[in-house]
Structures are given as C-alpha cells and as structure tokens.
Amino acid sequence: MNGQIVWKKVDSLVPGDTSMETVRTRNDQPPLVHLGQVVTQEVIETLKANDVKYLWVQISQITPPVVNPQKIEKLKEEMKDIFQSAVEKMQVNKNEIRNLSSEIVNDIVKNYSDKISLIFLIQQNDEEYTYIHEIHVGMISVLIGVEIGMKINDLSRLAFSSIIHDIGKIMVPKEVLYAPRKLTEKEFEMVKKHVEYGAKICEKSNVEDPRIISGVRDHHEKLDGTGYLRGLTKDQLGLEPRIIAIADVYDALIANRSYKPSWSPYKVVSELVKMASFNKLDKELVQAFVSVVGLYPVGTTVLLSNGEKAIVTGNTMGHKTRPIVRVASGEYIDLAEEKKLSIVQVLD
C-alpha cells in the first residue's frame, strides 16, 4: 500500500482514510473497523459511538518517507529471522546484522533532506512488536546520528547496536515478556536482565566493538544514575546508549501494547523534553531528535489559526513549530512557507 501511516484522532478522520488496525470492543464481537478498510462516515460515527478516540490510518503522501513502509516490513521479517536464529544458537549472525544496518543507514542518508517524514509500522501483537521495535529504534537512532553529524562508519556501528538492543529478551520467559498486565516487581527484575543477556549474546557472537556492546547493555541507564542495571551516570555512558535510550523511549510510548494504549507522538516528544530537563536523557541529543521530527511529529492533530483542523504529515528542518499539514479537504500546507497560518492548539 502507498501512503503515510499516522495516528489520528477519530474526530479528525475523513472518509477515504484507510484503517491500519482492526478495532474491537470485545473479542467475541465483530470488529468496528478492519485493517485495510476504507473509512466511511458511518464507520467514523460507529467509532465515536463506541468511545474509540484514536485510529492508526493511512493517508495520501506528499513527503517521501526516509524509509518506506515496504522496506520496513522487509527489514522486520529479516529481524524476526535473526531473533529466531538467536533463540536456537544463543548467537547472532554479524554479517546479517551488518547488512541490515547498512540498508537502514543508506536509505536514511540518501533520503535525508530539509523535508522529513518518518513512518512507523503498526504491530498486530506484542511479539510482532519486538521485531518492528528493533527496526524503528534503528531508524530513529540513525536519524539522530545524522543530525549530530556522525560519520558513515559511526552510523553503521550505531545502527548495528540499535537493531539488536533488545536481543537479550529472547532469554526472558515469554509469559513474562508478553504479559498483558503490569508486571510484578520480581517479573520486572527478570525483564531488566535482558540488557545483561544481550551483552553476553554479543560477546558469544564475537561482536568485539565495545561501543556496540555498550548500546545493547546500557540503553536503559539514565544520566542521573537512576537507570538499570548498573546505575551509570552521564560521564560513564557512551554516545550509542544515550542515543538508543531516546529512540527506545519514543517508539515504546507511541506503540499500542496489550498492557497500555498508544501515546500521541506530540505527547511523547513532550515527555522526552521533560525527561531531558530532569537529567534522565541527554538534552542535546533530545534537541537533535526534535530538530528532525519537530515539536509536532507526523500524526499530530492540530488546530490552525484559521479555525481548520489539520494533521501533521511531515516536518521541515529548522522549523520545529511549522510542519507540513493536511487539512480536511485533502490540501497540503507547508507552514514553513505559508507564514499567515500557524498552529494554535494541539488536539491530541
């Protein structure tokens, strides 16, 4: 399918949008809307009547994505193979990961411009999320790396580390990892260990670069020492884990999981900025991320100064508060160029 996938408020849906998820009120009831179904006014009214607030939809696309959805789908399937092979051998194939990393880096470097659109795939279940999450974190990490001026070799190392940052989760029991509820303290301690397991899998796979291992082992550390497992502080953390930490939090919060609903992209960016202000995340790296995605990321529903509702479909580098938007008529407006209009409110 061609188009841009965004997380849209049901109030902002327009007939012709395509649903990218199946929504049910109960498992024993027919869906309110199917994956791939074209949204009609009747569907919109049904969603509203059932108190559904948001829907992942596909809209027509104007700004080419830095990595297209078909490529992300392909990379996800390759990541699934890497994880399943690791389960059998307790090792990863370095060449496979290196090739996959190169594809991400090459696409982003090639498509990086002053107009940025970042598309994510929607997972159908929690296990599927594991593989998509690795790819998403790789994409976001590389974008941050490009924005701060990292060289190709360094970007490749960052991509390698970020796309296997959760490889240690293969050693966490599935009933704990995919529990559709809040974990007990004991279970959370088991999940925390995935960073240690990941580092061991890297070492067993003859991944010798300490910066790659650091990204896998230390991406849950916080700059103020409150992270896990080792309670490291900013001075003890390399660049890779500090970048991966931001990408990891962003993708985890926008994802819809069995135990939590999606956050809006705008809310997540606000949370990252807040975490940086509390010395949890690296402030300069968060600023680099915001430079790429804007203060109003793709998918944010906004109210314009002329009273029209619009949805953000892309961002212009250097114009954090003036994204590219699509209004209800289907018209695209680049607020970086259309100076008479501005965003007066976020509707997410």
One Martini backbone bead per residue (centre of mass of N, CA, C, O) as a GRO file, in nm:
protein
  348
    1MET     BB    1   0.099   0.034   0.018
    2ASN     BB    2   0.025   0.376  -0.025
    3GLY     BB    3   0.146   0.595   0.224
    4GLN     BB    4   0.059   0.742   0.534
    5ILE     BB    5   0.115   0.672   0.875
    6VAL     BB    6  -0.125   0.764   1.128
    7TRP     BB    7  -0.228   0.911   1.436
    8LYS     BB    8  -0.578   0.954   1.473
    9LYS     BB    9  -0.833   1.132   1.544
   10VAL     BB   10  -1.159   1.058   1.508
   11ASP     BB   11  -1.253   1.359   1.466
   12SER     BB   12  -1.029   1.372   1.206
   13LEU     BB   13  -1.162   1.197   1.024
   14VAL     BB   14  -1.188   1.089   0.678
   15PRO     BB   15  -1.320   0.996   0.411
   16GLY     BB   16  -1.063   0.757   0.281
   17ASP     BB   17  -0.935   0.656   0.496
   18THR     BB   18  -0.708   0.397   0.619
   19SER     BB   19  -0.710   0.133   0.809
   20MET     BB   20  -0.427  -0.003   1.030
   21GLU     BB   21  -0.657  -0.148   1.207
   22THR     BB   22  -0.816  -0.356   1.443
   23VAL     BB   23  -1.137  -0.292   1.603
   24ARG     BB   24  -1.247  -0.385   1.930
   25THR     BB   25  -1.448  -0.425   2.212
   26ARG     BB   26  -1.469  -0.744   2.169
   27ASN     BB   27  -1.372  -1.063   2.091
   28ASP     BB   28  -1.692  -1.160   2.043
   29GLN     BB   29  -1.693  -0.924   1.838
   30PRO     BB   30  -1.718  -0.747   1.582
   31PRO     BB   31  -1.562  -0.527   1.410
   32LEU     BB   32  -1.555  -0.183   1.358
   33VAL     BB   33  -1.267  -0.223   1.214
   34HIS     BB   34  -1.048  -0.295   0.955
   35LEU     BB   35  -0.778  -0.385   0.816
   36GLY     BB   36  -0.788  -0.186   0.516
   37GLN     BB   37  -1.027  -0.009   0.564
   38VAL     BB   38  -1.238   0.217   0.442
   39VAL     BB   39  -1.341   0.512   0.557
   40THR     BB   40  -1.649   0.612   0.677
   41GLN     BB   41  -1.893   0.787   0.824
   42GLU     BB   42  -2.010   0.541   0.967
   43VAL     BB   43  -1.749   0.450   1.104
   44ILE     BB   44  -1.699   0.707   1.263
   45GLU     BB   45  -1.964   0.692   1.429
   46THR     BB   46  -1.907   0.414   1.555
   47LEU     BB   47  -1.649   0.492   1.705
   48LYS     BB   48  -1.774   0.715   1.875
   49ALA     BB   49  -2.000   0.539   2.011
   50ASN     BB   50  -1.741   0.350   2.129
   51ASP     BB   51  -1.510   0.545   2.235
   52VAL     BB   52  -1.307   0.598   2.006
   53LYS     BB   53  -1.023   0.812   1.973
   54TYR     BB   54  -0.818   0.633   1.795
   55LEU     BB   55  -0.640   0.588   1.466
   56TRP     BB   56  -0.475   0.400   1.243
   57VAL     BB   57  -0.376   0.559   0.936
   58GLN     BB   58  -0.400   0.609   0.583
   59ILE     BB   59  -0.251   0.852   0.379
   60SER     BB   60  -0.170   1.059   0.167
   61GLN     BB   61   0.142   1.147   0.003
   62ILE     BB   62   0.418   1.397  -0.008
   63THR     BB   63   0.645   1.300   0.184
   64PRO     BB   64   0.900   1.116   0.168
   65PRO     BB   65   1.022   0.863   0.329
   66VAL     BB   66   1.316   0.757   0.466
   67VAL     BB   67   1.146   0.485   0.506
   68ASN     BB   68   0.968   0.260   0.362
   69PRO     BB   69   0.723   0.037   0.445
   70GLN     BB   70   0.828  -0.205   0.276
   71LYS     BB   71   1.111  -0.203   0.401
   72ILE     BB   72   1.028  -0.241   0.696
   73GLU     BB   73   0.893  -0.512   0.654
   74LYS     BB   74   1.145  -0.659   0.554
   75LEU     BB   75   1.325  -0.600   0.803
   76LYS     BB   76   1.142  -0.740   1.006
   77GLU     BB   77   1.172  -1.027   0.889
   78GLU     BB   78   1.479  -1.036   0.932
   79MET     BB   79   1.466  -0.994   1.239
   80LYS     BB   80   1.310  -1.249   1.304
   81ASP     BB   81   1.532  -1.444   1.208
   82ILE     BB   82   1.751  -1.347   1.405
   83PHE     BB   83   1.597  -1.420   1.664
   84GLN     BB   84   1.538  -1.723   1.602
   85SER     BB   85   1.838  -1.799   1.577
   86ALA     BB   86   1.920  -1.708   1.865
   87VAL     BB   87   1.750  -1.914   2.018
   88GLU     BB   88   1.914  -2.165   1.908
   89LYS     BB   89   2.236  -2.035   1.946
   90MET     BB   90   2.303  -1.773   2.116
   91GLN     BB   91   2.334  -1.609   1.839
   92VAL     BB   92   2.463  -1.382   1.598
   93ASN     BB   93   2.469  -1.259   1.270
   94LYS     BB   94   2.681  -1.022   1.168
   95ASN     BB   95   2.623  -0.996   0.862
   96GLU     BB   96   2.318  -0.955   0.878
   97ILE     BB   97   2.330  -0.699   1.055
   98ARG     BB   98   2.511  -0.532   0.874
   99ASN     BB   99   2.318  -0.528   0.628
  100LEU     BB  100   2.075  -0.405   0.771
  101SER     BB  101   2.215  -0.148   0.866
  102SER     BB  102   2.292  -0.042   0.582
  103GLU     BB  103   2.006   0.002   0.478
  104ILE     BB  104   1.925   0.217   0.679
  105VAL     BB  105   2.153   0.419   0.634
  106ASN     BB  106   2.123   0.458   0.326
  107ASP     BB  107   1.830   0.561   0.323
  108ILE     BB  108   1.864   0.804   0.513
  109VAL     BB  109   2.094   0.952   0.372
  110LYS     BB  110   1.945   0.975   0.094
  111ASN     BB  111   1.658   1.108   0.233
  112TYR     BB  112   1.794   1.340   0.359
  113SER     BB  113   1.632   1.651   0.443
  114ASP     BB  114   1.433   1.932   0.495
  115LYS     BB  115   1.222   1.696   0.445
  116ILE     BB  116   1.043   1.506   0.694
  117SER     BB  117   0.942   1.150   0.704
  118LEU     BB  118   0.810   0.930   0.959
  119ILE     BB  119   0.755   0.582   0.946
  120PHE     BB  120   0.537   0.340   1.095
  121LEU     BB  121   0.461   0.037   1.210
  122ILE     BB  122   0.196  -0.185   1.285
  123GLN     BB  123   0.129  -0.392   1.526
  124GLN     BB  124  -0.058  -0.699   1.604
  125ASN     BB  125   0.148  -0.778   1.837
  126ASP     BB  126   0.382  -0.816   2.082
  127GLU     BB  127   0.583  -0.990   1.921
  128GLU     BB  128   0.597  -0.814   1.669
  129TYR     BB  129   0.709  -0.563   1.811
  130THR     BB  130   0.998  -0.652   1.862
  131TYR     BB  131   1.090  -0.626   1.558
  132ILE     BB  132   0.994  -0.340   1.491
  133HIS     BB  133   1.139  -0.192   1.719
  134GLU     BB  134   1.427  -0.234   1.618
  135ILE     BB  135   1.389  -0.072   1.355
  136HIS     BB  136   1.290   0.193   1.469
  137VAL     BB  137   1.538   0.246   1.650
  138GLY     BB  138   1.734   0.252   1.418
  139MET     BB  139   1.614   0.494   1.266
  140ILE     BB  140   1.622   0.706   1.492
  141SER     BB  141   1.920   0.687   1.561
  142VAL     BB  142   2.028   0.768   1.281
  143LEU     BB  143   1.893   1.044   1.268
  144ILE     BB  144   2.046   1.157   1.506
  145GLY     BB  145   2.329   1.103   1.392
  146VAL     BB  146   2.302   1.284   1.143
  147GLU     BB  147   2.231   1.551   1.294
  148ILE     BB  148   2.525   1.538   1.459
  149GLY     BB  149   2.750   1.427   1.234
  150MET     BB  150   2.794   1.141   1.175
  151LYS     BB  151   2.965   0.899   1.044
  152ILE     BB  152   2.919   0.619   0.867
  153ASN     BB  153   3.065   0.421   1.058
  154ASP     BB  154   2.909   0.520   1.311
  155LEU     BB  155   2.625   0.462   1.201
  156SER     BB  156   2.664   0.156   1.167
  157ARG     BB  157   2.717   0.097   1.463
  158LEU     BB  158   2.453   0.214   1.570
  159ALA     BB  159   2.264   0.030   1.408
  160PHE     BB  160   2.363  -0.238   1.513
  161SER     BB  161   2.296  -0.187   1.811
  162SER     BB  162   1.988  -0.097   1.785
  163ILE     BB  163   1.875  -0.371   1.635
  164ILE     BB  164   1.992  -0.541   1.916
  165HIS     BB  165   1.910  -0.418   2.201
  166ASP     BB  166   1.680  -0.674   2.261
  167ILE     BB  167   1.807  -0.969   2.235
  168GLY     BB  168   1.784  -1.061   2.545
  169LYS     BB  169   1.469  -1.136   2.538
  170ILE     BB  170   1.503  -1.443   2.463
  171MET     BB  171   1.564  -1.501   2.795
  172VAL     BB  172   1.271  -1.425   2.847
  173PRO     BB  173   0.985  -1.516   2.944
  174LYS     BB  174   0.697  -1.490   2.764
  175GLU     BB  175   0.491  -1.459   3.003
  176VAL     BB  176   0.641  -1.194   3.084
  177LEU     BB  177   0.700  -1.024   2.826
  178TYR     BB  178   0.365  -1.067   2.733
  179ALA     BB  179   0.217  -0.942   2.957
  180PRO     BB  180  -0.125  -0.807   2.997
  181ARG     BB  181   0.032  -0.643   3.237
  182LYS     BB  182   0.147  -0.562   3.524
  183LEU     BB  183   0.434  -0.616   3.670
  184THR     BB  184   0.607  -0.754   3.888
  185GLU     BB  185   0.889  -0.708   4.054
  186LYS     BB  186   1.016  -0.980   3.975
  187GLU     BB  187   0.957  -0.960   3.669
  188PHE     BB  188   1.110  -0.695   3.616
  189GLU     BB  189   1.386  -0.811   3.692
  190MET     BB  190   1.390  -1.008   3.454
  191VAL     BB  191   1.373  -0.797   3.224
  192LYS     BB  192   1.627  -0.627   3.293
  193LYS     BB  193   1.833  -0.862   3.209
  194HIS     BB  194   1.843  -0.824   2.894
  195VAL     BB  195   2.105  -0.651   2.883
  196GLU     BB  196   2.297  -0.873   2.980
  197TYR     BB  197   2.225  -1.088   2.774
  198GLY     BB  198   2.295  -0.922   2.522
  199ALA     BB  199   2.598  -0.893   2.581
  200LYS     BB  200   2.655  -1.201   2.578
  201ILE     BB  201   2.566  -1.255   2.289
  202CYS     BB  202   2.772  -1.072   2.157
  203GLU     BB  203   3.026  -1.212   2.267
  204LYS     BB  204   2.952  -1.497   2.149
  205SER     BB  205   2.945  -1.349   1.845
  206ASN     BB  206   3.206  -1.164   1.820
  207VAL     BB  207   3.141  -0.884   1.939
  208GLU     BB  208   3.400  -0.638   1.994
  209ASP     BB  209   3.261  -0.371   2.010
  210PRO     BB  210   3.208  -0.172   2.285
  211ARG     BB  211   2.986   0.021   2.160
  212ILE     BB  212   2.780  -0.194   2.092
  213ILE     BB  213   2.754  -0.322   2.372
  214SER     BB  214   2.669  -0.063   2.519
  215GLY     BB  215   2.398  -0.024   2.373
  216VAL     BB  216   2.277  -0.292   2.480
  217ARG     BB  217   2.345  -0.262   2.799
  218ASP     BB  218   2.285   0.086   2.842
  219HIS     BB  219   1.984   0.193   2.740
  220HIS     BB  220   1.862   0.206   3.061
  221GLU     BB  221   2.019   0.431   3.133
  222LYS     BB  222   2.075   0.724   3.334
  223LEU     BB  223   2.226   1.026   3.385
  224ASP     BB  224   2.147   1.013   3.714
  225GLY     BB  225   2.159   0.682   3.793
  226THR     BB  226   1.842   0.542   3.769
  227GLY     BB  227   1.909   0.309   3.608
  228TYR     BB  228   1.977   0.009   3.415
  229LEU     BB  229   2.186  -0.202   3.604
  230ARG     BB  230   2.441   0.007   3.703
  231GLY     BB  231   2.399   0.317   3.752
  232LEU     BB  232   2.482   0.511   3.542
  233THR     BB  233   2.634   0.800   3.418
  234LYS     BB  234   2.709   1.024   3.185
  235ASP     BB  235   3.029   0.983   3.209
  236GLN     BB  236   2.977   0.649   3.160
  237LEU     BB  237   2.843   0.716   2.880
  238GLY     BB  238   2.795   0.659   2.572
  239LEU     BB  239   2.653   0.750   2.276
  240GLU     BB  240   2.479   0.508   2.199
  241PRO     BB  241   2.294   0.476   2.458
  242ARG     BB  242   2.186   0.773   2.448
  243ILE     BB  243   2.037   0.738   2.178
  244ILE     BB  244   1.874   0.474   2.220
  245ALA     BB  245   1.704   0.573   2.458
  246ILE     BB  246   1.529   0.770   2.293
  247ALA     BB  247   1.420   0.573   2.078
  248ASP     BB  248   1.295   0.372   2.278
  249VAL     BB  249   1.090   0.557   2.415
  250TYR     BB  250   0.936   0.654   2.171
  251ASP     BB  251   0.841   0.377   2.055
  252ALA     BB  252   0.709   0.265   2.316
  253LEU     BB  253   0.488   0.499   2.349
  254ILE     BB  254   0.350   0.479   2.052
  255ALA     BB  255   0.274   0.205   2.124
  256ASN     BB  256   0.047  -0.065   2.105
  257ARG     BB  257  -0.039  -0.246   2.388
  258SER     BB  258  -0.186  -0.477   2.593
  259TYR     BB  259  -0.101  -0.278   2.861
  260LYS     BB  260  -0.115  -0.021   2.650
  261PRO     BB  261  -0.163   0.267   2.508
  262SER     BB  262  -0.116   0.501   2.298
  263TRP     BB  263   0.074   0.768   2.231
  264SER     BB  264   0.117   1.063   2.128
  265PRO     BB  265   0.369   1.212   1.964
  266TYR     BB  266   0.353   1.480   2.120
  267LYS     BB  267   0.363   1.360   2.407
  268VAL     BB  268   0.640   1.222   2.373
  269VAL     BB  269   0.811   1.469   2.315
  270SER     BB  270   0.741   1.606   2.583
  271GLU     BB  271   0.864   1.377   2.757
  272LEU     BB  272   1.156   1.396   2.655
  273VAL     BB  273   1.202   1.688   2.743
  274LYS     BB  274   1.147   1.632   3.040
  275MET     BB  275   1.367   1.416   3.087
  276ALA     BB  276   1.600   1.608   3.014
  277SER     BB  277   1.539   1.820   3.243
  278PHE     BB  278   1.588   1.564   3.462
  279ASN     BB  279   1.847   1.397   3.367
  280LYS     BB  280   1.780   1.127   3.188
  281LEU     BB  281   1.838   1.269   2.919
  282ASP     BB  282   1.997   1.394   2.650
  283LYS     BB  283   1.954   1.713   2.558
  284GLU     BB  284   2.101   1.738   2.280
  285LEU     BB  285   1.971   1.478   2.156
  286VAL     BB  286   1.679   1.566   2.184
  287GLN     BB  287   1.710   1.818   2.006
  288ALA     BB  288   1.786   1.658   1.754
  289PHE     BB  289   1.521   1.501   1.735
  290VAL     BB  290   1.335   1.755   1.715
  291SER     BB  291   1.463   1.859   1.452
  292VAL     BB  292   1.344   1.619   1.287
  293VAL     BB  293   1.025   1.591   1.402
  294GLY     BB  294   0.945   1.801   1.583
  295LEU     BB  295   0.694   1.917   1.797
  296TYR     BB  296   0.507   1.798   1.549
  297PRO     BB  297   0.455   1.506   1.469
  298VAL     BB  298   0.364   1.269   1.289
  299GLY     BB  299   0.000   1.264   1.356
  300THR     BB  300  -0.070   1.537   1.452
  301THR     BB  301  -0.335   1.716   1.583
  302VAL     BB  302  -0.451   2.040   1.466
  303LEU     BB  303  -0.501   2.393   1.512
  304LEU     BB  304  -0.562   2.657   1.319
  305SER     BB  305  -0.587   3.006   1.281
  306ASN     BB  306  -0.850   2.947   1.074
  307GLY     BB  307  -1.002   2.679   1.225
  308GLU     BB  308  -0.858   2.437   1.115
  309LYS     BB  309  -0.806   2.111   1.079
  310ALA     BB  310  -0.501   1.909   1.121
  311ILE     BB  311  -0.236   1.698   0.986
  312VAL     BB  312   0.069   1.576   1.033
  313THR     BB  313   0.317   1.480   0.753
  314GLY     BB  314   0.564   1.682   0.817
  315ASN     BB  315   0.905   1.823   0.822
  316THR     BB  316   1.109   2.115   0.869
  317MET     BB  317   1.410   2.204   0.883
  318GLY     BB  318   1.425   2.463   1.129
  319HIS     BB  319   1.086   2.412   1.181
  320LYS     BB  320   0.946   2.297   1.457
  321THR     BB  321   0.652   2.478   1.442
  322ARG     BB  322   0.636   2.424   1.097
  323PRO     BB  323   0.469   2.209   0.943
  324ILE     BB  324   0.324   1.966   0.752
  325VAL     BB  325  -0.016   1.974   0.636
  326ARG     BB  326  -0.353   1.826   0.650
  327VAL     BB  327  -0.658   1.888   0.543
  328ALA     BB  328  -0.983   1.788   0.494
  329SER     BB  329  -0.963   1.838   0.170
  330GLY     BB  330  -0.638   1.739   0.114
  331GLU     BB  331  -0.465   1.971   0.162
  332TYR     BB  332  -0.140   2.102   0.152
  333ILE     BB  333   0.060   2.264   0.418
  334ASP     BB  334   0.344   2.475   0.446
  335LEU     BB  335   0.430   2.654   0.727
  336ALA     BB  336   0.717   2.752   0.632
  337GLU     BB  337   0.563   2.920   0.389
  338GLU     BB  338   0.286   2.974   0.544
  339LYS     BB  339   0.282   3.255   0.744
  340LYS     BB  340  -0.032   3.313   0.810
  341LEU     BB  341  -0.008   3.041   0.944
  342SER     BB  342  -0.089   2.858   1.253
  343ILE     BB  343  -0.048   2.699   1.555
  344VAL     BB  344  -0.283   2.691   1.843
  345GLN     BB  345  -0.343   2.367   1.871
  346VAL     BB  346  -0.360   2.061   2.031
  347LEU     BB  347  -0.584   1.764   1.978
  348ASP     BB  348  -0.455   1.504   2.139
   0.00000   0.00000   0.00000
